[in-house]
């Protein structure tokens, strides 16, 4: 069963998918849009990727504040999750994504990715961290 991870941003959506066994997450792509509210093409691309990778569940990053509050960005992510759930017919799991972008940036720096190139990859890497966190948690819950 493949699971898709999404990092939803104001102009981009980072996409990652799990391997068929649900153990590891791999970056797929970053979907870009010109306007925050223009989501038709973004949703259509996600639907294409769901079909291509035979995805059965979606994990969407929930950008909570450090004090655990839900702000404007998290509200928009939840609305996006509802929309994607309706369009794909799949379960959408909201996953705490605090510090994933920071971790993604650090990973890119450690791997000596040039500053100009980081923007191309940061959202995909953040999606990998979101999905991997979910996969690791699900794996631990199965064992325990």
ABEGO torsion letter per residue (X at the ends): XBBBBBBBBAABBBBBBBBAAGABBBBABBBBBABAABAAAAAAAAAAAAAAAGBABBBBBBBBBAAGBBBAAAAAAAAAAAAAAAAAGBBBBBBBABGAAAAAAAAAAAAGBBAAAAAAAAAAAAAAAAAAAAAAAAAAAAAX
